[in-house]
Amino acid sequence: MNSGHGGGELLSIALAGTFTLAGVERTLRWLSEQIGRHGEVRTAPHGQLLEPLKDPEGLLRTHTGVNLLLIRPEDMLRRADSPAPSDAVHDVTPGAEAAAEETVAALISAASASAARMWLVAVTPPSPHAAARPAVARWIAEITRRVESAVRQAAGMRLLDLAEARRIYAVTEVHDEHGDALAHLPYTEEYLAATAMAAIRAAVTIDRPPVKVIVLDCDNTLWSGRCGEDGPSGVDVSAPYLRLQRFMLAQRANGRLLCLCSRNEEADVRAVFAARPEMPLTFDAVTAWRFGWGPKPSALRELSAELGLALDSMVFVDDDPVECAAVRDQLPAVTVVELPADAEEIPDLLEHEWVFDQLTTTEEDRLRAESYTAEAGRRDLSARSESYADFLERCRIEVAFPPLDESALERAAQLTSRTTQFTLSGVVYSVSELRAHLADGGEAWTIRVRDRFGDYGTVGLIVASRRDGGLFLHALLLSCRVLNRGVDRQVRAFLADLVRSRGIPSLHLAFRATGRNAPARAFVAAMVDVPASSADGRPRELVVPADRLDDAEPGGGAHAAR
């Protein structure tokens, strides 16, 4: 257990499955204590999965933490009066097929009706006895496909890859046939421990600051040797370094920007990339860089400013203990990953660094690297524009406000946890909370922005409800990527049109000043006086007359999408 797992709220896990879960429960408790996140682990009665999935007042439907489900399809075939493995798995019957269909339907229903912050679902492997029977094995494969398909389509549910967990934690023995026969304990302790570890790693991603940037050293990190002294052909790009590069490219594909920070001349670094075609990482995949002999903490601050991303969203990877210590000391918000001196240990270290885990990847995440390439085009246009207003006009920014629907729930919830500068109330929503808000008659709109250089994607959210004939804003937030683009004016115009079309005399909103949301405070202050923060830190309710919404200062920039 390495960097990226400590801190945050206490973990609350509800556990249910088709077999005895005592070993998983025990390991979950121990692991949560080890990382300082010990909360509670509650387990449904033995073998019960459908009951807690379907019961509106049951454990899984009412739990507000993480729900973990472990499903072994062959358990739907077991005969209650013959628990021994040799007798337990029978031919597929209509009853087993009906049970499987009911389980899939219950999963889909529970995902949309529960209060859980996250659902983790894993289909566990069949016993050797079941796998040896072709008809049963085919049925298990089909049920596995159905369950996994349902989970992938349900917002708020995620699959646990137990095959990957088995590989990472080098599990040698999976099945315990003796335990299965005696107590319906079908798996070994080491397999259950790996399962619990995978679940804990997934669970802690909920409230951890998202990683958006990985800053890589070059010498003895991307390759062995010093490019300035050994030259492009003299550095060693052996298997451990190739694996590190492929690992980082996978991180980039999941939305993390890759940057370089190296004590070298830029020409020497570029020469290695140009001369070593066997390297999977190319310089084109690098978003920004700092080369030279200045302090690396200063270079990281510069990269943070250039990218417009907070230091706590950065991970610094280096082999030099002195450089790593300097960053830890001067930039405690940055997560530091110090590579081992023995290069053969690098791949194993990367797989056990929890900070690189990412359970949810949205379309906006996948487009992040391309969006920063587009940003370079915007900077070039800005340099050629007569004024900032001229630049905004030439960008041809368009803003749209589609109503929030099921397809956008993941991104909307992600925005509430990631946005810190332009957020009026600072409230964080889970997928289930947003879904419940809409189901209760609440309203919400996403904010989408595009310009001549490309699509920013979904960059904002408005959450509202009708109250006493008026409209109350629970949350309004915008990504820092579109600040100073005139988007806030379009948001204000959208709200003005909304209250005007409904004949509402005023807009009520929740506002809480924080140490980081000065842009949101300025947005509110342009319409109404902003009082001092309340002593208890809770949001204050402010009232904005409808005519103040119409008083937005004219300016260039964003336009409503047509």
JOCORHU-V54048 format. One record per backbone hydrogen bond with DSSP energy under -0.5 kcal/mol. CO is the residue of the C=O (numbers start at 1). NH is the residue of the N-H. Records with the same first field share a line. If there is no record, write none. Layout:
CO->NH ; NH
This chain:
2->5
3->355
11->40
12->66
13->42
14->68
15->44
16->70
19->47
21->25
22->26
23->27
24->28
25->29
26->30
27->31
28->32
29->33
30->34
31->35
32->37 ; 38
33->36
37->11
40->13
42->15
45->48
47->49
48->17
49->53
50->54
51->55
52->61
54->56
55->58
58->62
59->63
61->115
65->117 ; 118
66->14 ; 68
67->69 ; 120
68->16
69->71 ; 122
70->18 ; 72
71->73 ; 124
72->75
73->76
74->77 ; 78
78->80
79->82
82->79
84->87 ; 88
85->89
88->90
93->97
94->98
95->99
96->100
97->101
98->102
99->103
100->104
101->105
102->106
103->107
104->108
105->109
106->110
107->111
108->112
109->113
110->113 ; 114
118->67
119->158
120->69
121->160
122->71 ; 124
127->131
128->132
130->133
132->134
133->137
134->138
135->139
136->140
137->141
138->142
139->143
140->144
141->145
142->146
143->147
144->148
145->149
146->150
147->151
148->152
149->153
150->154
151->154
153->155
154->157
156->119
158->121
159->161
160->162
161->165
162->166
163->167
164->168
165->169
166->171
167->170
174->188
176->180
177->181
178->182
179->183 ; 185
180->184
184->20 ; 186
186->176
188->192
189->193
190->194
191->195
192->196
193->197
194->198
195->199
196->200
197->201
198->202
199->203
200->204
202->205
203->206
210->212
212->257
213->215 ; 315
214->216 ; 259
215->317
216->261
218->221 ; 222 ; 223
223->220 ; 221
224->236
225->220 ; 227
226->229 ; 230 ; 231
227->231
231->234 ; 235
235->237
236->224 ; 238
238->241 ; 242
239->243
240->244
241->245
242->246
243->247
244->248
245->249
246->250
247->251
248->252
249->253
250->254
251->256
252->255
257->214
258->287 ; 288
259->216
260->290
262->264 ; 292
265->269
266->270
267->271
268->272
269->272 ; 273
270->274
271->275
272->276
275->277
276->279
280->282
282->285
283->286
288->260
290->262
295->299
296->300
297->301
298->302
299->303
300->304
301->305
302->306
303->307
304->308 ; 309
310->313
311->314
313->212 ; 213
314->335
315->215 ; 317
316->318 ; 337
317->217
318->339
319->321
320->324
321->325
322->326
323->327
324->328
325->329
326->330
327->331
331->334
335->316
336->338
337->318 ; 339
341->343
342->345
343->346
345->349
346->350
347->351
348->352
349->352
350->353
352->2 ; 354
353->356
354->357
362->366
363->367
365->368
367->371
368->372
369->373
370->374
371->375
372->376
373->377
374->378
375->379
376->380
377->381
378->382
379->383
380->384
381->385
382->385
387->391
388->392
389->393
390->394
391->395
392->396 ; 397
393->396
395->452
397->559
398->450
399->561
400->448
402->446
405->408
406->409
408->412
409->413
410->414
411->415
412->416
413->417
414->418
415->419
421->423 ; 520
422->478
424->512
430->434
431->435
432->436
433->437
434->438
435->439
436->440
437->442
438->441
443->464
444->404
445->462
446->448
447->459 ; 460
448->400
449->456 ; 457
450->398
451->454
454->451 ; 456
457->449 ; 459
459->479
460->447
461->477
462->445
463->474 ; 475
464->443
465->472
467->470
470->467
471->508
472->465 ; 474
473->510
475->463
476->424
477->461
478->422
479->482
480->483
482->485 ; 487
485->558
486->490
487->491
488->492
489->493
490->494
491->495
492->496
493->497
494->498
495->499
496->500
497->501
498->502
499->504
500->503
505->546
506->471
507->544
508->473
509->511 ; 542
511->540
517->521
518->522
519->523
520->524
521->525
522->526
524->527 ; 528
529->531
534->537
540->511 ; 542
542->509 ; 544
543->545
544->507
545->548 ; 549
546->549 ; 550
548->551
549->552
556->558
559->399
